[in-house]
Amino acid sequence: MVICNEGYSSSLAAAALQRLGLRHASDVTGGFQAGAALGLPVVDWAATSSG
């Protein structure tokens, strides 16, 4: 599973991975922004890391 901010780059990456033989490679349509807009949980890892 590949994800980017808006879905375009991840679709290109997933297609490239499929051409390399990873036939189940996929991406998230609409990317991170679409998931956040749907209300999926978002974690700010920078805010939760201890340094």
N, CA, C and O atoms as CSV, one atom per row, in Angstrom:
chain,resi,resn,atom,element,x,y,z
A,1,MET,N,N,0.853,-1.159,0.000
A,1,MET,CA,C,0.000,0.000,0.000
A,1,MET,C,C,0.901,1.224,0.000
A,1,MET,O,O,1.800,1.370,0.828
A,2,VAL,N,N,0.627,2.094,-0.958
A,2,VAL,CA,C,1.391,3.324,-1.102
A,2,VAL,C,C,0.436,4.490,-0.924
A,2,VAL,O,O,-0.675,4.471,-1.454
A,3,ILE,N,N,0.860,5.504,-0.184
A,3,ILE,CA,C,0.012,6.680,0.018
A,3,ILE,C,C,0.858,7.939,-0.118
A,3,ILE,O,O,2.019,7.978,0.291
A,4,CYS,N,N,0.256,8.952,-0.696
A,4,CYS,CA,C,0.894,10.269,-0.775
A,4,CYS,C,C,-0.141,11.295,-0.328
A,4,CYS,O,O,-1.190,10.922,0.196
A,5,ASN,N,N,0.131,12.551,-0.522
A,5,ASN,CA,C,-0.777,13.584,-0.034
A,5,ASN,C,C,-2.100,13.632,-0.793
A,5,ASN,O,O,-3.157,13.735,-0.172
A,6,GLU,N,N,-2.062,13.559,-2.123
A,6,GLU,CA,C,-3.292,13.702,-2.894
A,6,GLU,C,C,-3.605,12.527,-3.817
A,6,GLU,O,O,-4.650,12.535,-4.467
A,7,GLY,N,N,-2.745,11.525,-3.896
A,7,GLY,CA,C,-3.056,10.314,-4.639
A,7,GLY,C,C,-2.362,10.136,-5.973
A,7,GLY,O,O,-2.288,9.016,-6.478
A,8,TYR,N,N,-1.851,11.209,-6.558
A,8,TYR,CA,C,-1.247,11.077,-7.887
A,8,TYR,C,C,0.100,10.357,-7.841
A,8,TYR,O,O,0.320,9.395,-8.576
A,9,SER,N,N,0.989,10.820,-6.985
A,9,SER,CA,C,2.322,10.202,-6.901
A,9,SER,C,C,2.245,8.751,-6.465
A,9,SER,O,O,2.998,7.911,-6.957
A,10,SER,N,N,1.337,8.452,-5.545
A,10,SER,CA,C,1.223,7.073,-5.077
A,10,SER,C,C,0.682,6.157,-6.174
A,10,SER,O,O,1.045,4.981,-6.226
A,11,SER,N,N,-0.180,6.678,-7.052
A,11,SER,CA,C,-0.675,5.846,-8.150
A,11,SER,C,C,0.457,5.514,-9.117
A,11,SER,O,O,0.530,4.397,-9.631
A,12,LEU,N,N,1.343,6.487,-9.366
A,12,LEU,CA,C,2.507,6.222,-10.221
A,12,LEU,C,C,3.440,5.204,-9.561
A,12,LEU,O,O,3.944,4.296,-10.222
A,13,ALA,N,N,3.661,5.359,-8.273
A,13,ALA,CA,C,4.548,4.445,-7.547
A,13,ALA,C,C,3.977,3.035,-7.524
A,13,ALA,O,O,4.714,2.070,-7.726
A,14,ALA,N,N,2.674,2.901,-7.281
A,14,ALA,CA,C,2.043,1.581,-7.258
A,14,ALA,C,C,2.137,0.912,-8.627
A,14,ALA,O,O,2.379,-0.291,-8.718
A,15,ALA,N,N,1.946,1.688,-9.684
A,15,ALA,CA,C,2.060,1.131,-11.038
A,15,ALA,C,C,3.481,0.657,-11.314
A,15,ALA,O,O,3.681,-0.394,-11.922
A,16,ALA,N,N,4.462,1.428,-10.868
A,16,ALA,CA,C,5.860,1.030,-11.055
A,16,ALA,C,C,6.165,-0.250,-10.276
A,16,ALA,O,O,6.859,-1.132,-10.783
A,17,LEU,N,N,5.658,-0.356,-9.063
A,17,LEU,CA,C,5.871,-1.560,-8.259
A,17,LEU,C,C,5.224,-2.773,-8.920
A,17,LEU,O,O,5.780,-3.871,-8.891
A,18,GLN,N,N,4.055,-2.576,-9.512
A,18,GLN,CA,C,3.395,-3.673,-10.220
A,18,GLN,C,C,4.236,-4.121,-11.412
A,18,GLN,O,O,4.369,-5.320,-11.662
A,19,ARG,N,N,4.804,-3.170,-12.147
A,19,ARG,CA,C,5.666,-3.526,-13.282
A,19,ARG,C,C,6.912,-4.283,-12.826
A,19,ARG,O,O,7.479,-5.067,-13.587
A,20,LEU,N,N,7.333,-4.048,-11.590
A,20,LEU,CA,C,8.494,-4.753,-11.033
A,20,LEU,C,C,8.130,-6.126,-10.474
A,20,LEU,O,O,8.997,-6.860,-9.999
A,21,GLY,N,N,6.842,-6.469,-10.534
A,21,GLY,CA,C,6.424,-7.797,-10.110
A,21,GLY,C,C,5.617,-7.853,-8.832
A,21,GLY,O,O,5.178,-8.932,-8.434
A,22,LEU,N,N,5.409,-6.734,-8.180
A,22,LEU,CA,C,4.586,-6.722,-6.965
A,22,LEU,C,C,3.135,-6.535,-7.386
A,22,LEU,O,O,2.605,-5.424,-7.350
A,23,ARG,N,N,2.495,-7.638,-7.788
A,23,ARG,CA,C,1.194,-7.558,-8.436
A,23,ARG,C,C,0.080,-7.045,-7.536
A,23,ARG,O,O,-0.960,-6.619,-8.038
A,24,HIS,N,N,0.268,-7.074,-6.234
A,24,HIS,CA,C,-0.768,-6.589,-5.318
A,24,HIS,C,C,-0.505,-5.163,-4.831
A,24,HIS,O,O,-1.220,-4.668,-3.960
A,25,ALA,N,N,0.507,-4.503,-5.384
A,25,ALA,CA,C,0.786,-3.118,-4.983
A,25,ALA,C,C,-0.420,-2.249,-5.326
A,25,ALA,O,O,-1.002,-2.380,-6.403
A,26,SER,N,N,-0.783,-1.379,-4.420
A,26,SER,CA,C,-1.954,-0.531,-4.607
A,26,SER,C,C,-1.706,0.821,-3.960
A,26,SER,O,O,-0.746,1.001,-3.210
A,27,ASP,N,N,-2.574,1.755,-4.258
A,27,ASP,CA,C,-2.463,3.069,-3.644
A,27,ASP,C,C,-3.808,3.481,-3.062
A,27,ASP,O,O,-4.822,2.822,-3.291
A,28,VAL,N,N,-3.806,4.557,-2.319
A,28,VAL,CA,C,-5.024,5.085,-1.706
A,28,VAL,C,C,-5.556,6.194,-2.609
A,28,VAL,O,O,-4.912,7.231,-2.768
A,29,THR,N,N,-6.728,5.975,-3.198
A,29,THR,CA,C,-7.327,6.971,-4.087
A,29,THR,C,C,-7.585,8.262,-3.314
A,29,THR,O,O,-8.257,8.256,-2.283
A,30,GLY,N,N,-7.053,9.348,-3.817
A,30,GLY,CA,C,-7.231,10.643,-3.154
A,30,GLY,C,C,-6.196,10.929,-2.090
A,30,GLY,O,O,-6.114,12.047,-1.582
A,31,GLY,N,N,-5.402,9.921,-1.748
A,31,GLY,CA,C,-4.306,10.101,-0.803
A,31,GLY,C,C,-4.720,10.466,0.608
A,31,GLY,O,O,-5.856,10.253,1.032
A,32,PHE,N,N,-3.750,11.027,1.318
A,32,PHE,CA,C,-3.942,11.413,2.715
A,32,PHE,C,C,-5.083,12.419,2.863
A,32,PHE,O,O,-5.881,12.332,3.797
A,33,GLN,N,N,-5.150,13.361,1.947
A,33,GLN,CA,C,-6.180,14.404,2.041
A,33,GLN,C,C,-7.586,13.813,1.995
A,33,GLN,O,O,-8.464,14.254,2.737
A,34,ALA,N,N,-7.808,12.829,1.141
A,34,ALA,CA,C,-9.130,12.198,1.043
A,34,ALA,C,C,-9.468,11.452,2.328
A,34,ALA,O,O,-10.600,11.514,2.808
A,35,GLY,N,N,-8.494,10.755,2.878
A,35,GLY,CA,C,-8.739,10.037,4.128
A,35,GLY,C,C,-9.061,10.975,5.269
A,35,GLY,O,O,-9.975,10.722,6.054
A,36,ALA,N,N,-8.306,12.063,5.362
A,36,ALA,CA,C,-8.557,13.043,6.421
A,36,ALA,C,C,-9.928,13.689,6.249
A,36,ALA,O,O,-10.625,13.935,7.233
A,37,ALA,N,N,-10.321,13.967,5.001
A,37,ALA,CA,C,-11.629,14.573,4.730
A,37,ALA,C,C,-12.773,13.633,5.107
A,37,ALA,O,O,-13.862,14.085,5.460
A,38,LEU,N,N,-12.523,12.322,5.032
A,38,LEU,CA,C,-13.539,11.338,5.426
A,38,LEU,C,C,-13.606,11.145,6.935
A,38,LEU,O,O,-14.478,10.440,7.444
A,39,GLY,N,N,-12.680,11.778,7.642
A,39,GLY,CA,C,-12.672,11.668,9.092
A,39,GLY,C,C,-11.859,10.509,9.626
A,39,GLY,O,O,-11.974,10.154,10.799
A,40,LEU,N,N,-11.029,9.909,8.766
A,40,LEU,CA,C,-10.166,8.831,9.249
A,40,LEU,C,C,-9.176,9.392,10.263
A,40,LEU,O,O,-8.784,10.554,10.159
A,41,PRO,N,N,-8.770,8.595,11.233
A,41,PRO,CA,C,-7.868,9.101,12.263
A,41,PRO,C,C,-6.514,9.512,11.684
A,41,PRO,O,O,-5.967,8.843,10.807
A,42,VAL,N,N,-5.994,10.614,12.190
A,42,VAL,CA,C,-4.709,11.148,11.766
A,42,VAL,C,C,-3.835,11.321,13.008
A,42,VAL,O,O,-4.272,11.889,14.009
A,43,VAL,N,N,-2.615,10.834,12.935
A,43,VAL,CA,C,-1.676,10.962,14.050
A,43,VAL,C,C,-0.538,11.869,13.619
A,43,VAL,O,O,0.082,11.638,12.581
A,44,ASP,N,N,-0.260,12.888,14.399
A,44,ASP,CA,C,0.884,13.756,14.163
A,44,ASP,C,C,2.077,13.141,14.877
A,44,ASP,O,O,2.309,13.388,16.060
A,45,TRP,N,N,2.835,12.328,14.126
A,45,TRP,CA,C,3.952,11.585,14.719
A,45,TRP,C,C,5.019,12.516,15.273
A,45,TRP,O,O,5.678,12.177,16.255
A,46,ALA,N,N,5.200,13.667,14.671
A,46,ALA,CA,C,6.199,14.624,15.166
A,46,ALA,C,C,5.816,15.108,16.563
A,46,ALA,O,O,6.682,15.314,17.413
A,47,ALA,N,N,4.528,15.288,16.792
A,47,ALA,CA,C,4.062,15.760,18.093
A,47,ALA,C,C,4.118,14.665,19.157
A,47,ALA,O,O,4.195,14.960,20.350
A,48,THR,N,N,4.078,13.396,18.725
A,48,THR,CA,C,4.052,12.308,19.708
A,48,THR,C,C,5.427,11.703,19.957
A,48,THR,O,O,5.593,10.920,20.892
A,49,SER,N,N,6.427,12.055,19.127
A,49,SER,CA,C,7.755,11.449,19.315
A,49,SER,C,C,8.454,12.082,20.508
A,49,SER,O,O,8.236,13.250,20.830
A,50,SER,N,N,9.289,11.297,21.148
A,50,SER,CA,C,9.989,11.788,22.325
A,50,SER,C,C,11.339,12.394,21.984
A,50,SER,O,O,12.116,12.729,22.877
A,51,GLY,N,N,11.618,12.534,20.706
A,51,GLY,CA,C,12.836,13.237,20.343
A,51,GLY,C,C,13.747,12.383,19.636
A,51,GLY,O,O,14.832,12.821,19.253
